[in-house]
């Protein structure tokens, strides 16, 4: 038997960073994001060789370990092994010999939540395999614990919930640690207009978000006024953007996106760099009205807004840059899994 799963990656539009501790515990966080038709994929195959193999075909990396012991967290495919270890520990299921194979449509460090989405995807495959009693909230919550607590990886909470739920979501991160996901009913014409107004550009450079997030956390913990006030405004931008999105006000959406990017750059020194600024300069000269790096910053994907009539001009201009423009559509569903019987 084979078990397969997939989970969608997301674009972060507003509020990014307010879901990161300690800010979310001190002030509460608000996020507006939406999933797109780029995915993380997982296949679990039952085997007969008394071993567990973990593999990421997009990375060209694999490891094999003896069945019956906790898989070592050693810096290689720790997301895979972290899920395996936690499922066996929390649910008391009997570990089975298997091969866990994954790949993603976007590289790690892309700013689309790829690492957290992969954890959700692998966990969903285990939910299908062992028939675990877990809904979307439980999957997202456990995925967060695996990544942030068990593996000690820095980051926020939005990515796990976006991957689990899918679609356009307005998320509330309460100081007590609870999360409320509010799915938004965005009219089809608004979704079409937004897709027509966005140019998604991959800089060609992935980055580790850990250093940026750690600086952000340090600035919040120390009470650095400029950084904290900027995060307050970023949080407010999620409220403002929800309203203009539901109204279909693309001019307002673009204005809020651009303002949030200016505030975001005040959160940590490595959020922007000459490579990112060069892409902004080229896109704006061709007709872009606003832009924002998706995710922590420093590289990965940039979301550019433009009048749909000028979209081709922006694409042509960015095609002359070292990175690449990536086509996409918004997706509606969250993570899901299924079984294939031999």
CORZI-V102353 format. One record per backbone hydrogen bond with DSSP energy under -0.5 kcal/mol. CO is the residue of the C=O (numbers start at 0). NH is the residue of the N-H. Records with the same first field share a line. If there is no record, write none. Layout:
CO=NH, NH
//
This chain:
0=45
1=339
2=43
3=337
4=41
5=335
6=39
8=35
10=12, 33
13=31
14=17
16=19
19=22, 23
21=25
22=26, 27
23=27
28=172
30=170
31=12, 13
32=168
33=10
34=330
35=37
37=8
38=104
39=6
40=102
41=4
42=44, 100
43=2
44=98
49=66
50=97
51=64
52=99
53=62
54=101
55=58, 59, 60
60=55
62=53
64=51
65=68
71=73
74=76
76=80
77=81
78=82
79=83
80=84
81=85
82=86
83=87
84=88
85=89
86=90, 92
87=91
92=94
96=46
97=52
98=44, 100
99=54
100=42
101=56, 57
102=40
106=109
108=206
109=300
111=9
112=116
113=117
114=118
115=119
116=120
117=121
118=122
119=123
120=124
121=125
122=126
123=127
124=128
125=129
126=130, 131
131=133
134=138
135=139
136=140
137=141
138=142
139=143
140=144
141=145
142=146
143=147, 148
144=148, 149
145=150
146=152
156=160
157=161
158=162
159=163
160=164
161=165
162=7, 334
166=34, 168
167=183
168=32, 170
169=181
170=30
171=173, 179
172=28
173=176
177=173
179=171, 181
180=182
181=169
183=185
186=189, 190
187=191
188=192
189=193
190=194
191=195
192=196
193=196, 197
194=197
196=305
197=199
198=200, 303
199=325
200=202, 301
201=323
203=205
204=299
206=208
208=212
209=213
210=214
211=215
212=216
213=217
214=218
215=219
216=220
217=221
218=223
219=222
223=227
224=228
225=229
226=230
227=231
228=232
229=233
230=234
231=235
232=236
233=237
234=237, 238
235=239
236=240
237=241
238=242
239=243
240=244
241=245
242=246
243=247, 248
244=247
247=249
248=252
249=253
250=254
251=255
252=256
253=257
254=258
255=259
256=260
257=261
258=262
259=263
260=264
262=265
263=266, 267
267=270
270=297
272=276
273=277
274=278
275=279
276=280
277=281
278=282
279=283
280=284
281=285
282=286, 287
283=286
286=306
289=304
291=302
299=202
300=293
301=200, 303
302=291
303=198
304=288, 289
306=309, 310
307=310
309=313
310=314
311=315
312=316
313=317
314=318
316=319
317=320
323=201
328=36
330=166
335=5
337=3
339=1
//
